[in-house]
């Protein structure tokens, strides 16, 4: 009983520290650069040097990669990512990558993929109007592709406890981010002080994104947490009805306050697929959630339309034109594309990046670069889809959202979800392989007793 109380106390302590860290950094522009740096260093040292658990350095760095997502647009120097493109999120990924390289690894496609992409992307440096801007996007894509390699190489560290702890930190970070969104709106309403990424656009439409530089990223991130809870409630049966409803309501409110359709669109689309499958399997909870979704839909649509100044919920905001432009640029440069770099794209076209994952990389990287990029997903599906990890549904949520927003790999959390899906699949595979051995041992034991 005492050990259980200690475990609960330890988890609560961790949650409080993570919440405090994320909320504090929301005000990084006001608390000063020195204090922001001190917070970052203190958080890292505190987490790595704790001795009350048995996690190794690779596991701890993986946990930190989840924890740092909400603050991954603030540099280690206490400035914006645009001013200095190195954050604690990137630091832990670099350290995790180096730890894997030093302890030994299996050479395969996922090892070569980021290297090939980086070499191909270097072509952009010769045609770009801003070398720094091009390097930044190239490194972002390379970091994302490294996630596939990290996920596979963590196989030595994978067990049931590791997967559960990883999921725990991801959900805690999502909830802390939702709190940040709400605090951001409250501060703006009560004091007029704008902290983090907060803006008024269009017809008096207020958008909030915490510390992320895109409000679509913000709602989609919260949607990933909401999708995990739906799976926990229906599939895993690891959360009771009242906590589930309260948690989902809280996340839903934060998504509405962030005021972007992307998260809602992606979450509802994935929910319909997931709930439909579970209804076919005879899950009553899935049917009840679907009915609830239908009932509240008109009210949500009404709120979203009102918050957007009366703009139709189906209005494309120029996405179709951007899609046509991307296809046009792809036809002009089918093999290598127009090159990487957000400034490079806007200079060439006069517009923002295409709001579609496929069209964007076809236009920027061409057929060859896109083939390298998407091969990672193809191999991932071929190797791990059959294990039906719960995190596959969460990745589907992000990829659906990626069809209507630009540069999804800059969101950070897609790479972390790839790691989570791979290590979860490896754990499932390991459990399946151990089942026949356990049955064999049981039979042997019975035969020995009978003799």
Secondary structure, 3 states (H helix, E strand, C coil): CHHHHHHHHHHHHHHHHHHHHHHHHHCHHHHCHHHHHHHHHHHHHHHHHCCCCCCCHHHHHHHHHHHCHHHCCEECCCCECCCCCCEHHHHHHHHHHHHHHHHCCCCCHHHHHHHHHHHHHHHHHHCCCCHHHHHHHHHHHHHHHHHHHHHHHHHHHCCHHHHHHHHHHHHHHHHHHHHHHHHHHHHHHHHCCCCCCEEEECCCEEEECCCCCCHHHHHHHHHHHHHHHHHHHHHHCCCCHHHHHHHHHHHHHHHHHHCCHHHHHHHHHHHHHHHHHHHHCCCHHHHHHHHHHHHHHHHHHHHHHHHCCCCCCCCCCCHHHHHHHHHHHHHHCCCCCCCCCHHHHHHHHCCCCCCCHHHHHHHHHHHHHHHHHHHHHHHHHHHHHHHCCCHHHHHHHHHHHCCCCCCHHHHCHHHHHHHHHHHHHHHHHHHHHHHHHHHHHHHHHHHHHHC
